[in-house]
Amino acid sequence: MVLLIGYGNDLRGDDAAGRLVAQRIRAENAVAVEVHSLHQLTPEFAEIVAKAERVVFVDAYVAEDGDPARAVHIACDSAAAHIDHVGSPESLLALAYCVYGSRPDAWLVTVPAVSFDYGASPSATTRVGINDAVDLSRALLAPTPSAVREGSAACTR
């Protein structure tokens, strides 16, 4: 299974970016992928993550106008599971490994965010970033995501 988890706060402007990317990927139905849109990452998702071959997390990051969407490969560090609260992709991956013995290939796609005001619509920077993040996510969710891994300046391993 290939999994995309977009997360963030719908009430805080640009912080909704991860969820908006998830909604776009789900609506396109262009790739065979299980999509979840969450307010935050919780330990209950460790089992779903453990069943995936590849997982793409999508979230907003505090940026400046013009900053790009980015994709970073995430390594599973079992030490990250020794925390009291699961709130990051790394800690969720570590929990999936510690409890289920699974280490899916994992990526974090981040969308630039500049405004976190309550009730605000996504900023122009984030709207552009969402489009770019959808493209990055599509590439990472493809059956052979080698083009992203080898050639994209926005991706790092």
C-alpha positions in Angstrom: 0.0 0.0 0.0 1.1 3.6 -0.7 -0.1 6.1 1.8 -0.4 9.9 1.9 -1.1 11.7 5.2 -1.7 15.4 5.0 -2.1 17.2 8.3 -2.6 20.7 9.8 -5.1 23.0 11.3 -8.0 24.1 8.9 -8.7 27.1 11.1 -5.2 28.6 11.0 -4.8 29.9 7.4 -1.7 28.4 5.8 -1.5 25.6 8.4 -4.2 23.8 6.4 -1.8 23.2 3.5 -1.1 19.6 4.2 -4.8 18.8 4.4 -5.5 20.7 1.2 -2.8 18.7 -0.6 -4.4 15.5 0.7 -7.8 16.6 -0.5 -6.4 17.4 -4.0 -4.7 14.0 -4.3 -7.8 12.2 -3.1 -10.0 14.1 -5.6 -7.7 13.4 -8.5 -7.7 9.7 -7.9 -4.8 9.6 -10.3 -2.8 7.1 -8.4 -3.7 4.1 -6.3 -3.0 5.6 -2.9 -4.7 5.6 0.5 -5.2 9.2 1.6 -5.8 10.6 5.1 -6.4 14.2 6.0 -5.7 14.8 9.7 -5.7 17.7 12.2 -2.6 16.2 13.8 -0.6 12.9 13.8 -1.6 10.5 16.6 -0.3 7.2 17.8 -3.3 5.4 16.3 -1.9 5.9 12.8 1.2 3.8 13.6 -0.6 0.6 12.5 -1.7 2.2 9.2 1.8 3.5 8.6 3.3 0.1 9.4 1.2 -1.5 6.7 2.5 0.9 4.0 5.3 0.2 1.6 5.8 4.0 1.2 4.3 6.9 3.1 4.3 10.6 2.2 3.5 13.0 4.9 2.5 16.6 3.9 2.6 19.6 6.3 3.2 23.3 6.3 6.4 25.0 7.3 7.1 28.5 8.4 8.5 30.2 5.4 9.1 33.6 3.7 7.3 34.7 0.5 8.7 32.8 -2.5 10.1 29.8 -0.6 9.4 26.5 -2.4 7.6 23.3 -1.5 10.2 20.7 -0.5 10.4 16.9 -0.2 12.8 15.3 2.3 13.4 11.6 2.8 12.8 10.5 6.4 14.9 7.9 8.1 13.3 5.8 10.8 15.1 6.4 14.1 13.8 4.0 16.8 15.0 6.4 19.5 12.3 8.8 18.4 9.7 6.5 19.8 10.8 7.0 23.3 8.8 10.2 23.7 5.5 10.8 25.4 3.7 12.4 22.5 3.6 11.4 18.8 3.4 14.6 16.8 6.0 14.2 14.1 6.4 11.9 11.1 9.7 10.7 12.6 8.1 9.7 15.9 5.1 8.0 14.2 7.6 6.0 12.0 9.6 5.0 15.0 6.4 3.9 16.8 5.4 1.8 13.7 8.9 0.2 13.8 8.9 -0.4 17.6 5.4 -1.9 17.8 5.0 -3.5 14.3 8.6 -4.0 13.1 7.9 -2.1 9.9 10.0 0.6 8.2 8.2 1.9 5.2 10.0 4.2 2.7 9.0 7.7 4.0 9.0 11.2 2.7 8.0 14.6 4.2 6.6 17.1 1.7 6.5 20.6 3.2 4.5 23.5 1.9 5.6 27.1 2.5 3.4 29.0 5.0 3.4 32.6 5.9 0.1 33.3 7.6 -1.4 31.4 10.5 -4.2 33.8 11.4 -7.5 32.2 12.6 -10.1 32.0 9.8 -7.7 33.2 7.1 -7.6 31.7 3.6 -4.3 30.3 2.3 -1.9 33.0 1.3 -0.6 33.4 -2.3 2.7 31.8 -1.3 0.9 28.8 0.2 -1.4 28.4 -2.8 1.6 28.2 -5.1 3.3 25.8 -2.7 0.2 23.6 -2.6 0.3 23.2 -6.4 4.0 22.3 -6.2 3.5 20.0 -3.3 0.7 18.1 -5.2 3.2 17.6 -8.0 6.0 16.4 -5.6 3.5 14.1 -3.9 2.3 12.6 -7.2 5.9 11.9 -8.1 6.7 10.3 -4.8 3.5 8.2 -4.8 4.1 6.9 -8.3 5.1 3.2 -8.7 8.7 4.2 -9.4 9.5 7.5 -7.8 13.1 7.6 -9.1 12.7 10.8 -11.0 12.1 12.7 -7.8 14.8 11.0 -5.9 17.5 11.5 -8.5 16.6 14.8 -10.2 14.6 17.2 -8.3 16.3 20.2 -6.7 13.4 20.4 -4.2 14.1 16.9 -2.9 16.8 15.7 -0.6 17.7 12.4 0.8 
